[in-house]
Structure formats: structure tokens, C-alpha cells
């Protein structure tokens, strides 16, 4: 959701304002409706505006702004509408302290009432504004800025990442509690941010802060302390992302670029994990993980659809498996034993609902595994084991290459844990990158999008492994086109949704050459008899030629891997429909990339 950036230059030469604005640009993908910066020197200069980052850029002064420390923020409105007044940073009464904050301060009403009773005046409707006033109160009592900051944070309840600057100082103070913060160790200075892309062009050396930790970045270095104030020595890690991966590379949209990056993403995911000679899958991260009696997968959104796919893979290999919406996962009511493996599937590793489910599973004594894209994320640290999907940075809000990589990772995981892996399955895994590339090179999705762009709604149906693909196809259509779309198992078509089918509601049917093909054709006929156009996403185009109006072809593969290929066609379909409608494809309205509040 919201994005935080902080920076202290090692020397006076770098323009701190430019670095902050560039950092905020790197966080736009998270979703936001206002933006602002604060720069501290002998005083604190604050600039903030409702709207796009371009509105903020127009509001800041021409030329450089002097300062030895700065913070910035992209806000996603929770407390109060998007206005200039509600935009971050927020300041204390005399403007000497500025604060930015992600998350929700649950006890802010009580804190605000206390502060107002003490004479503090508020300018916004946000929960965040209590923080600079709490700091101000301690400063008035004679505390130093670091003590005042720590006292303020100690009084907050909820989930938060917070950063502050103060006039007359040259550092940025920060703390995290269930909301991500990462430090960047650069030659030009020191950075902090909600996510690595904010400073990736400056450094690939990072420190991931943990819950309860405080950090101060100064021109002279970084200091990290725990809740008691004791110094903490944290490892510096190297992010294996090329800065070019976080740019558009000439594409009109990040989403299109990331769809086209899927062959490389899958190759990275498979690298050193499959052995065609031995007909085996070997995942180093889970070498010490025993085969479980049952598997529970917890996830949200696109990751939940990947989990539905994985649950079927595990069941087909003889392990009892279920997928749960993380927000509905109730460990008190769901049987969990020491023979249960709970898998948290989360692209960012910071999704609040998924982390909550993971913590519940840990508390009940289950073995836990995080399947994530981000090394050092909360999920990867809090789970007993972590498997990385290696998709690289994904900037567009709509997940594409991370979904494909999640599917590939989970396919390998199901084989590694059960020991069921044939030469044919390994060969099919190895073929995936080239097969995806062939889809990208030959897809007719753009032409089909043109034919159906004016439709009233879109239906997506599938059976078996195709059912999660139908759900994901509908989600992508909803996310970036703002059109009504539904996905469901094909057998459910006649149990209600058929009432909505008409000549203006195309049906996209995932049809494989498997034994379920004839049943799918029966469902297709049900739609056709109501005059609905039907487009098959299929690896057996000739077999369905006389039953559908058009086809999106995919190469033949194992039934277990068909979803990875079919989904590429549906991603392209949604992209081209949204493109023709002129939607904000990378930053769809009301949505955020990383949902870090429950």
C-alpha cells in the first residue's frame, strides 16, 4: 500500500530532493492517491499534494533544496479522503518534526484526544498526525530527538512503519511493526524504503528491518537497535535484481513488460532445481522438510489462485490438501497437527492477512513454509522454511510473472515433497519457458480483445486444473479493465451464472486434451445455446474447432502444467482489453500492490 522513502546523503553534493522524488517514483506501483516530501536542515521544508506524483513535482521549488536528511511518502487513503491536508508528511505544532507512516494506528483516537487536551492542534483527519505531536510532547519535556521518537513509537498500537526527521539534525529515524522497511547501504548515502525498487538504482546492498527494531540513518552510517535500545548487528544482503528489471525497458506498461518476462522468470525459478537425467526435483531450501500428511495453503488474491492449483497437485499425489483465503483462515477451528504443513503463498512476503494466518499456524505448532518472491521478507523469516520463486521485481499492480513463477514453484514443491516425478514431468517443466515464448510470439489475444471490448461482462470457465485459471483470468479482467468478470468451475455454469449469459457475455473456456474435454464441450454448448460467443483456450484446437467461435492456442503439455500456459493467453487478453479502453493498467483504481493492512 503506502510507500515510504528516506535518504541521508554521504556528501553535500547529491540533490536530496531529486533522490526522494526518484524514490517515490519507484514506489508508485504500490498504489497511492497523494504524495509528499520533507527535508530537514536548520528547519523542515514540507511539500505535499493530492493526486499523482507529477502534482508534487510541480509544487516543489525549481533547483536544489538544501538538507542533510529527507523523507517522502505515497499515501493510500484510509483515515480521511485524499487531500493536500491529509497527505504525508505530517508535522508537529511548530513544524520542526515531520513524519511519514504506513499502516494503521489503532489507538489514534485516544492519543489525539489526549494531545488536543494538552493544547496540540491538528490539521488533518489522519491517524498519522498523532506521531509528530507525541514526539513534540517529549521534546518539550527535555528529551532528545531519538528518545522522543522511541517514546512516541512505544505508545502506538496497530501495524506501522514510521520515519521522521527533525530540524537541526542530519538523520532519519525509523521503526517498524508488522509493516515492511528496508535499508539501502549506498556509496552516495543511506536509504530506507518500504521496498527495494525505491533505491535500487543507487545500491543493491540492503538490510531488512525486523519487527520491533529502530533504525537511524545518518551521513556517517546506519545504527539499528532493538526495543530495549540495545545495538543490533544485522546482516547486509545483496539483492540479485538488475536495476533495469525495475524499469519499463521501452514498453508502454510494466504489465506488458512483465508478461513478456515470464520465460526468463520461469527459467530462474527452475534453475538448479530440476535434473532431467535423474528425473528428479530437488529444492535446497526444503532439504530438511519431511513429507507431510496434509497440506494447508493460505494466500490472498492471485496467490490464492496459485494455492488452489497447488492443492490439487498435492491431492493428485496422495496428500490431503486444502487452500484457504488467508483472511478466513481460523486456526482455532481448522485441524492442525504436527503432521501438517502450512504453506503461506505471498509474492511480497508482507501481505498482512497471509502473515496473520502464518503466525496462527506457527502458534499451533504446524510446520510452516513461505513461498515468496522477496528474500528477507517477513514471511520468509517467520516461517520455518522459505522457497523463493525468483521472479525478479514486479512493478505492475496486477500480478503476472509472479503468478506463473508461483505455479512453477508449487509444481516443483509438490513433486519434491512426495517424490513423485517422472521424466515426462521434468521434460514438461523444462519446456515451459520456450512454450510461453511461443504464446507471446503468436497470440491472437489482441485481435480477440478488439472483437469483445464492448461486451457487458466476461465469463471464464474451466475444470480440474483449469478451474483456478478461470478464477485468475476473471480477476485480471476485473482488476485492469474495470469490467464485470466471473470465473468458476465449468460445472457451476448451470447452477446460477447461466442466467446472466447472453450474446454480450463472451465465455472463455479452458479446454485441454484430457479426459475432461467432452464435459467442457458440453458446458460450451450450454453457453452457445444462449447465444453467447465462446473462445477456447486450448491445447487441442482441432478437437474443439466446430464447437467454439474462436481459439487462443497453447502448446501441448502435461495436464498439471496447462494452467501456466493458459494463463498467459488470459493475461494478454485482459491487457489488450484494458489498453483499448484506455485504463490505467499498471495502477488500477482503488488497488495496491502490497496489502500490508488487514
HUBEL-V154468 format. One record per backbone hydrogen bond with DSSP energy under -0.5 kcal/mol. CO is the residue of the C=O (numbers start at 1). NH is the residue of the N-H. Records with the same first field share a line. If there is no record, write none. Layout:
BEGIN
CO=NH ; NH
END
This chain:
BEGIN
3=74
4=194
5=72
6=192
7=70
8=190
14=16
15=19
16=20
17=21
18=22
19=23
20=24
21=25
22=26
24=27
25=28
27=30
28=31
33=51
34=75
35=49
36=73
37=47
38=71
39=45
40=68 ; 69
41=168
43=41 ; 45
44=46
45=39
47=37
49=35
52=55 ; 56
53=57
54=58
55=59
56=59 ; 60
69=40
70=7
71=38
72=5
73=36
74=3
75=33 ; 34 ; 77
78=80
81=83
83=87
90=99
92=95
96=167
97=92
98=165
99=89 ; 90
100=163
102=161
104=106 ; 159
105=108
107=111
108=112
109=113
110=114
111=115
112=116
113=117
114=118
115=120
116=119
127=130
128=131 ; 132
129=133
130=134
131=135
132=136
133=137
134=138
135=139
136=140
137=141
138=143
139=142
144=148
145=149
146=150
147=151
148=152
149=153
150=154
151=155
152=155
153=156
157=106 ; 107
159=104
160=177
161=102
162=175
163=100
164=173
165=98
166=169
170=219
172=217
173=164
174=215
175=162
176=212
177=160
181=209
182=193
183=207
184=186 ; 191
188=10 ; 11
189=186
190=8
191=184
192=6
193=182
195=198
196=199 ; 200
199=202 ; 203
204=206 ; 239
205=185
206=237
207=183 ; 209
210=213
213=176
214=225
215=174
216=218 ; 223
217=172
218=221
221=218
223=216
224=232
225=214
226=229
230=226
232=234
235=237
237=206 ; 239
239=241
242=245 ; 246
243=246
244=247
248=251
253=257
254=258
255=259
256=260
257=261
259=262
261=265
262=266
263=267
264=268
265=269
266=270
267=271
270=273 ; 274
273=282
275=279 ; 280
280=275
282=284
283=286
284=287
286=289
288=290
293=320
294=341
295=322
296=343
297=324
298=345
299=326
300=303 ; 304
301=304 ; 305
302=306
303=307
304=308
305=309
306=310
307=311
308=312
309=313
310=314
311=315
312=316
313=317
314=317 ; 319
315=318
320=295
322=297
324=299
325=328
326=329
328=330
329=331
330=333 ; 334
333=335
337=340
339=293 ; 294
340=342 ; 367
341=296 ; 343
342=344 ; 369
343=298 ; 345
344=346 ; 371
346=373
347=373
349=379
351=355
352=356
353=357
354=358
355=359
356=360
357=361
358=362
359=363
360=364
361=366
362=365
367=342
368=385
369=344
370=372 ; 387
371=346
372=389
373=375
374=377
377=381
378=382
379=383
385=370
387=372
397=399
400=404
401=405
402=406
403=407
404=408
405=409
406=410
407=411
408=412
409=413
410=414
411=415
412=416
413=417
414=418
415=419
419=421
422=426
423=427
424=428
425=429
426=430
427=431
428=432
429=432
431=435
432=436
433=437
434=438
435=439
436=440
437=441
438=442
439=443
444=448
445=449
446=450
447=451
448=452
449=453
450=453
452=455
456=484
457=506
458=486
459=508
460=488
461=510
462=490
463=466
464=467 ; 468
465=469
466=470
467=471
468=472
469=473
470=474
471=475
472=476
473=477
474=478
475=479
476=480
477=481 ; 483
478=482
484=458
486=460
488=462
489=492
490=493
492=495 ; 497
493=498
496=499
497=500
498=501
502=505
504=456 ; 457
506=459 ; 508
507=509 ; 535
508=461 ; 510
509=511 ; 537
510=463 ; 512
511=539
514=517
516=520
517=521
518=522
519=523
520=524
521=525
522=526
523=527
524=528
525=529
527=530 ; 532
528=531
533=507
534=549 ; 550
535=509
536=538 ; 552
537=511
538=554
540=543 ; 544
541=544 ; 545
542=545
544=547 ; 548
550=536
551=553
552=538
558=561 ; 562
559=562
561=564 ; 565
562=566
563=567
564=568
565=568 ; 569
566=570
567=571
568=572
569=573
570=574
571=575
572=576
573=577
574=578
575=579
576=580
577=581
578=582 ; 583
579=582
583=585
585=588
586=397
588=591
593=595
594=596
595=352
END
